[in-house]
Amino acid sequence: MTDINETKLRQIDFSLLLIFQEVYRSRRLTSAAEKMRLSQPAVSHALGRLRQIIGDPLFVRRPEGLKPTARADELAPRVDAIIRLTDETLQGPEPFIPATSRRLFRISANDFVGSLLTEPLISLFTLEAPSARLALSFAGGPTQAFRKLRESDLDLAIGRFPDLPDDCLATRLFEDTYQVVARAGHPRLAGGLNLEIYLDLRHLIVSFAGDLVGTIDEYLTRQGLARKVVASSPMFLSAFAAVAKSDLIVTAPSRLAKRFALNFGLQTLELPFTPDTVLMDVVRAQHSTSDHAIDWLVENMTALLQ
């Protein structure tokens, strides 16, 4: 953009374009003034300012009215386009139509939520948004998730986010408790599960980072207790598979235990204590609040997990 053009842009008042459009259509100052509820001198003054900026008389007086100059004829469709585009911009985004959308939706989630959501989300897309695409990935930690949301590399991040930055918004997706998962016929669990047995059994925990200390261990430590954690797995379903072939037990979110226990031939048991509730939020960037497609996805995910 040249300095001359930039100077002219700064001189342009949007109302000048509206007045030009109406005068061009009506060919009369009086009619344009009445239509726009302005005085005739105000319309005449606005045209004078526009003539000075454009460097052209724009209209020539004739007995039958105002005749546009060649330059005005050239400008008219461009002004119409500018006004139409501005109107569309101010009206906000178009409504999201799932049936015709070809959008790629990108969601990060932990293994727990990913295991719960993958199948129902694919079914949802197949029925309601068959041309849209879905990409689920591991969260990679809150800092990375927040950065990707800001940079529009993610649409949504799902997990536990106790320290939410100001430029992100969270919606509670669901709350959950924990259950114990063990192989059917486990010799130590024939009579049920109490705290003594729970602490004495060998535990497999799920940790994406490979830690041997989890949320349950933090709770037990606060009670002055400890369990025997002997191994970790990065994913719940692989942990379920391992438990099905051993005497290890896994403490897992109740929704996940109920959904997959039978698939692996496992039994579920209630914990002999009450740990903290599992809270799962779905987070989006502040700048996405007018994105109706993301609204649709959040609403459906919330409904699928009720």
WOQUIFEN-V672325 format. One record per residue. SS is DSSP state (alpha for helix, beta for strand, coil for the rest). PHI is phi in whole degrees, -180 to 180 (NA if undefined). Layout:
# WOQUIFEN-V672325
ss=SS phi=PHI
ss=SS phi=PHI
This chain:
# WOQUIFEN-V672325
ss=coil phi=NA
ss=coil phi=-78
ss=alpha phi=-62
ss=alpha phi=-64
ss=alpha phi=-63
ss=alpha phi=-65
ss=alpha phi=-62
ss=alpha phi=-66
ss=alpha phi=-61
ss=alpha phi=-68
ss=alpha phi=-83
ss=coil phi=-76
ss=coil phi=-99
ss=alpha phi=-57
ss=alpha phi=-63
ss=alpha phi=-63
ss=alpha phi=-69
ss=alpha phi=-64
ss=alpha phi=-67
ss=alpha phi=-58
ss=alpha phi=-60
ss=alpha phi=-71
ss=alpha phi=-66
ss=alpha phi=-63
ss=alpha phi=-72
ss=alpha phi=-90
ss=coil phi=67
ss=coil phi=-141
ss=alpha phi=-65
ss=alpha phi=-62
ss=alpha phi=-64
ss=alpha phi=-64
ss=alpha phi=-63
ss=alpha phi=-65
ss=alpha phi=-63
ss=alpha phi=-95
ss=coil phi=58
ss=coil phi=-123
ss=coil phi=-78
ss=alpha phi=-63
ss=alpha phi=-60
ss=alpha phi=-65
ss=alpha phi=-66
ss=alpha phi=-63
ss=alpha phi=-65
ss=alpha phi=-63
ss=alpha phi=-64
ss=alpha phi=-62
ss=alpha phi=-64
ss=alpha phi=-68
ss=alpha phi=-60
ss=alpha phi=-66
ss=alpha phi=-69
ss=alpha phi=-77
ss=coil phi=79
ss=coil phi=-152
ss=coil phi=-67
ss=coil phi=70
ss=beta phi=-135
ss=beta phi=-118
ss=beta phi=-71
ss=beta phi=-135
ss=coil phi=-56
ss=coil phi=-85
ss=beta phi=137
ss=beta phi=-95
ss=beta phi=-104
ss=beta phi=-66
ss=coil phi=-80
ss=alpha phi=-60
ss=alpha phi=-66
ss=alpha phi=-65
ss=alpha phi=-62
ss=alpha phi=-70
ss=alpha phi=-77
ss=alpha phi=-54
ss=alpha phi=-66
ss=alpha phi=-71
ss=alpha phi=-64
ss=alpha phi=-57
ss=alpha phi=-65
ss=alpha phi=-63
ss=alpha phi=-67
ss=alpha phi=-64
ss=alpha phi=-65
ss=alpha phi=-64
ss=alpha phi=-62
ss=alpha phi=-64
ss=alpha phi=-66
ss=alpha phi=-72
ss=coil phi=-74
ss=coil phi=91
ss=coil phi=-68
ss=coil phi=-71
ss=coil phi=-63
ss=coil phi=-84
ss=coil phi=-115
ss=alpha phi=-55
ss=alpha phi=-63
ss=alpha phi=-113
ss=coil phi=-71
ss=coil phi=-115
ss=coil phi=-71
ss=beta phi=-97
ss=beta phi=-98
ss=beta phi=-119
ss=beta phi=-128
ss=beta phi=-108
ss=beta phi=-154
ss=coil phi=-78
ss=alpha phi=-60
ss=alpha phi=-56
ss=alpha phi=-71
ss=alpha phi=-59
ss=alpha phi=-66
ss=alpha phi=-74
ss=alpha phi=-94
ss=alpha phi=-56
ss=alpha phi=-65
ss=alpha phi=-65
ss=alpha phi=-69
ss=alpha phi=-62
ss=alpha phi=-64
ss=alpha phi=-60
ss=alpha phi=-63
ss=alpha phi=-60
ss=alpha phi=-82
ss=alpha phi=-108
ss=coil phi=-136
ss=coil phi=-65
ss=coil phi=-97
ss=coil phi=-81
ss=beta phi=-125
ss=beta phi=-131
ss=beta phi=-127
ss=beta phi=-103
ss=beta phi=-140
ss=beta phi=-70
ss=coil phi=-64
ss=coil phi=76
ss=coil phi=97
ss=alpha phi=-58
ss=alpha phi=-60
ss=alpha phi=-66
ss=alpha phi=-64
ss=alpha phi=-63
ss=alpha phi=-63
ss=alpha phi=-67
ss=alpha phi=-65
ss=alpha phi=-61
ss=coil phi=-90
ss=coil phi=61
ss=coil phi=-87
ss=coil phi=-136
ss=coil phi=-91
ss=beta phi=-144
ss=beta phi=-126
ss=beta phi=-118
ss=beta phi=164
ss=coil phi=-105
ss=coil phi=-128
ss=coil phi=-67
ss=coil phi=-114
ss=coil phi=-89
ss=coil phi=-71
ss=coil phi=-65
ss=coil phi=-93
ss=beta phi=-130
ss=beta phi=-122
ss=beta phi=-118
ss=beta phi=-125
ss=beta phi=-68
ss=beta phi=-86
ss=beta phi=-171
ss=beta phi=-120
ss=beta phi=-147
ss=coil phi=-117
ss=beta phi=-118
ss=beta phi=-137
ss=beta phi=-97
ss=beta phi=-118
ss=beta phi=-146
ss=beta phi=-69
ss=coil phi=-62
ss=coil phi=80
ss=coil phi=-57
ss=coil phi=-64
ss=coil phi=-89
ss=coil phi=-116
ss=coil phi=-62
ss=coil phi=-98
ss=coil phi=103
ss=coil phi=-125
ss=coil phi=-119
ss=alpha phi=-63
ss=alpha phi=-62
ss=alpha phi=-68
ss=alpha phi=-58
ss=alpha phi=-70
ss=alpha phi=-86
ss=coil phi=-71
ss=beta phi=-89
ss=beta phi=-112
ss=beta phi=-108
ss=beta phi=-113
ss=beta phi=-105
ss=coil phi=-147
ss=coil phi=-65
ss=coil phi=-88
ss=coil phi=86
ss=coil phi=-74
ss=coil phi=-109
ss=coil phi=-129
ss=coil phi=-124
ss=alpha phi=-60
ss=alpha phi=-64
ss=alpha phi=-65
ss=alpha phi=-64
ss=alpha phi=-65
ss=alpha phi=-62
ss=alpha phi=-61
ss=alpha phi=-67
ss=coil phi=-93
ss=coil phi=77
ss=coil phi=-121
ss=coil phi=-152
ss=coil phi=-112
ss=beta phi=-101
ss=beta phi=-89
ss=beta phi=-113
ss=beta phi=-160
ss=beta phi=-134
ss=beta phi=-133
ss=coil phi=-77
ss=coil phi=-139
ss=alpha phi=-65
ss=alpha phi=-67
ss=alpha phi=-70
ss=alpha phi=-67
ss=alpha phi=-61
ss=alpha phi=-63
ss=alpha phi=-68
ss=alpha phi=-65
ss=alpha phi=-63
ss=coil phi=-111
ss=coil phi=-152
ss=coil phi=-100
ss=coil phi=-71
ss=beta phi=-126
ss=beta phi=-125
ss=beta phi=-98
ss=beta phi=-130
ss=beta phi=-57
ss=alpha phi=-58
ss=alpha phi=-60
ss=alpha phi=-71
ss=alpha phi=-61
ss=alpha phi=-69
ss=alpha phi=-71
ss=alpha phi=-116
ss=coil phi=-57
ss=alpha phi=-65
ss=alpha phi=-61
ss=alpha phi=-105
ss=coil phi=69
ss=beta phi=-107
ss=beta phi=-109
ss=beta phi=-117
ss=beta phi=-135
ss=beta phi=-76
ss=coil phi=-68
ss=coil phi=-84
ss=coil phi=-155
ss=coil phi=-119
ss=coil phi=-77
ss=coil phi=-62
ss=coil phi=-68
ss=beta phi=-83
ss=beta phi=-110
ss=beta phi=-121
ss=beta phi=-114
ss=beta phi=-110
ss=beta phi=-117
ss=beta phi=-132
ss=beta phi=-75
ss=alpha phi=-56
ss=alpha phi=-72
ss=alpha phi=-98
ss=coil phi=-66
ss=coil phi=-98
ss=coil phi=-89
ss=alpha phi=-67
ss=alpha phi=-65
ss=alpha phi=-69
ss=alpha phi=-56
ss=alpha phi=-60
ss=alpha phi=-67
ss=alpha phi=-63
ss=alpha phi=-60
ss=alpha phi=-73
ss=alpha phi=-64
ss=alpha phi=-61
ss=alpha phi=-67
ss=alpha phi=-66
ss=coil phi=-103
ss=coil phi=-76
